[in-house]
């Protein structure tokens, strides 16, 4: 392919001649994917195909493309499943505290669509985590991973949505 098109020859015939000579030499034999259908052939045309391929190639979650408030809402919805594998109450509180910190940062400087996002009630999450752990543990052995918390009255919010 390093040669130049000779003068007086049309571009189309020159390209066709190069393809034909390459076929005769066998340059196109044993290429990867030979005899297989083209990927995506017959599928409807998607305008965002290149984004989807990049996400798949990089192994990124589709959540990374969401605006901040929607990503935070999704994290709040998945929080009980996220903390279910944690072993200590302190770890649960740290995860919820980190999420609340990001929520407060978003509330201070909102960006993206207007979606209502409120901080997570950490004590309610810890109670839910405890009840899930007690249901999962079939043994009658006491759980010494968390210190017993004294019963304290639940704080009521002064502002309700």
N, C-alpha and C positions, 0 to 999 in steps of 0.2 A: 504494500500500500504506500510505499515511499515514493513511487513514481508519480509524475505530474500528468495531468490530462494532456494528450497531444492536441495541438491546434487543429481545428477543422473537424473534430469528432464531437458529437453531441455528448453532453454529460451523462444522459441516461444510457446510451449504448456503451460508453466507457465503463460505467459502474456494472452494468450487466455482464460485460466481458470479464471483469475482474472476479465477479461472483462465480461465473461459469468455470474459469480456470482454477479457482480455489476449490470448487466442488470436484473437478477432475483430479486435482492433487490429493483430495481426501481430507482437506482441512476441516470439514464439517462433520466428519465421521467420529463416532464415540464421544460426542459432547454430552455433558451432564444434562439429564432431562430429555434426551432424544426419544421420540416416540410417545412421550407423555403429553397430556393436554396442558395448555397454558393455565397457570393458576388464575382463578377468577373469571375464566372465559364463560360467558353465558350468564354471569351474575349481573344484577342491575348495577348501574353506575352510581357509586357513592361519592359525593363531593368531598367528604372528609377521609378518603381512603389513605392518604399519606400520613395523617395524624394517627389513625388506628394502627397502621403498620409500624410507625415509630414507637408507639406505646407498647405494642406487642414485642418488638425487637429489643427495647430497653428493659422490658419487664416491669413497667411502671403501672401502678393502679390507675384506673380511670378517674378515681377521686382526686388525683393531683390536678386535673383540669377544671375542677369545680371552683366557683367563686368562694371566697373565704366563709361567708355565713352559711352556705349550703354544706361546705366541708365540715364546719363545726357542728351543724345540726346532725350530720351523718355520724360524726364521732360520738355525739351525745347518745344517739340511738344505739350505737354498738358498744357503749361503755360497759353495760352489765356483762356482755360476753367477753370483753377485753379483760375485766378484772376477775373473771371467774377462775382463771388459772393461777392468779397470784396467791401466795401462801401466807402473807402477813397483812394485818390491818394497816400497818404503816405504809406498805407498798400501795394498797388501794387508795389510801388518803393522798399519797404523793402523785399517783396518776390522775386522780380527780382534781387535785390542786393545780397541776400543770395544765390540764384542760381549762380549768376556771381562769387561770392566768391568761391563756390565749383568748378566751372569750372576753375577758375584761379589756384586753388590748384592742380587740376588734370593736368593742362598744365605745372605747375612747376615740378611736380613729376608724370609723366605718368605711368599708370599701365594698363595692359590688352591689348586688340588688338588696333592697330593704327586706330582710327576713328577720323575724323576731327570734333572737337567741338570748337565752337567759343562763346564768351560771348554774352549775349542777349543785344540788344539795348533797354535800359530802356525807353527812350523818345518815341520810336516807339510803344512799348508795352502800354505805358500810353495813347497815342493817340488812339490806337485800343480799349483800355478799355473805354475811353471817348465816342467814337463813338458807341460802343455797349450799353453803359448806356443811351445815348440819344435816340437810337432806341427803347430800352425797355421801357423808360418812356413815357407813353401815355399822361400824364398830362402836362399842359402848365406851371406848376409851375417851378420857377427857382431852380436850384440845388446849394445849398450853402455848400455842403460837400467838394468841392474843391475850392481852391483859383484860380482865373484866372492867367494864366501864360503869361508873355509878350512874344510876338512873337520874337523868336531868330532864327537866321539862323542855319540850321542843319549842324553839323560838318561832314566833309567828312573824310573818313578813308584814311590814306596815303598808306595803304596796302590792296589790294583787292585779294581775292582768286579766 
